[in-house]
Amino acid sequence: MSRLIRAVIEPRALRHNLSTIRDRARRARVMAVVKANAYGHGLVPTALSLPDADAFAVARLEEGLALRAAGITQPIVLLEGVFTAEQLLEAARHGFDLVVHDALQVELLEEMTGSHRFVLWIKIDTGMNRLGFPPREFPAALERVQRLKPAPLEVRLLTHLACADERDNRMTNAQLARFRETTRGLDYLVSVANSAGIFGNAQVNFDWVRPGLALYGASPFADASAAQLGLEPVMSLESSVIALRRIAAGETVGYGAAWTAPRDSLIAIIAAGYGDGLPRGLEGGTPVLVAGVRAPLVGRVSMDMIAADVSALPEVHVGTGVVLWGPGLPVEEIARHAGTIPYELLCSVSQRVPLELR
Ligand SMILES: *Cc1c(COP(=O)(O)O)cnc(C)c1O
């Protein structure tokens, strides 16, 4: 049976990556970031594969609800907090921990009645200029949070780095200095590092770390591969050859006749396209693994199909397995060919691609 595109997920690699992260940030507890459907890896199966994660972090209330519905009992942090009183009640009901990043969220907490005591992560904007209290507004926000009735179960502090993926970056140092200065004298647990912070700058691995990309086995750095960081890819995006064409020199392949065969060629048509989340802008020459061997894409990505030149692989037949990224073909490398980052490729794997646990 020839099988169409699927994302094969390796829970063992997830656990391996978590333990690599723990080796890098030995004192820290790990909040596994599983937003955006666990970067395309499946929210619930990913969380269930990580029983040792100290907490999970999501971007949306609904993601937290799905985790609780699946029986996840670890703390769940809503990275952007809540936006309405109804959401706040839901968050209380399901025991979510909240990021508090603006005065409106403090007001919601002040106005909430009942006896629930939250773990609250106050976010300080040290220069990302996206979410969080600017340093000068932080003391007032902290005071209001400390006065909440009932009192928070625990207050913690976090910030997010803009340039952690570049080593020895001045912005990172400036953000760290601002964070230290803003939190000086306070005795709360803090969290700064995302994946790039964890592997790039040991200084930022404070009480909690927040890895996303690294958990899934991809490198956040342009100058270091996942393998060099001790990470293993978790997703293998696989499909198969659904047709073969022998074409003569001068013939073209696909929409726009965008590729012309320089010589007589054997072309494999593969069941994967932009309908599955492959970027249409993938350039010609992007490698795919056909029966484990690299072959270059030719012509445009269409909705359901791509084509690869397999002239060097005479054994290829209909049904031959193809890997679009995964072990042996890093998603980071494919991202470079698409002019994007591995985050976007992983998150873009579309609904029609079934996830299979290995
Ligand atoms: C998404 C996110 C992370 C994870 O970032 P990675 O680069 O994937 O490790 C960490 N912290 C916050 C606040 C986030 O939004």
The ligand as a Gaussian input file, in Angstrom:
#p B3LYP/6-31G(d) Opt

LIG

0 1
 C        7.058000      30.518000      22.347000
 C        7.703000      30.990000      23.569000
 C        8.813000      30.318000      24.101000
 C        9.509000      29.172000      23.385000
 O       10.443000      29.693000      22.480000
 P       11.452000      28.737000      21.660000
 O       12.278000      29.685000      20.899000
 O       10.604000      27.882000      20.782000
 O       12.190000      27.942000      22.654000
 C        9.310000      30.744000      25.322000
 N        8.754000      31.787000      25.975000
 C        7.698000      32.467000      25.480000
 C        7.140000      33.603000      26.260000
 C        7.153000      32.104000      24.274000
 O        6.106000      32.784000      23.781000

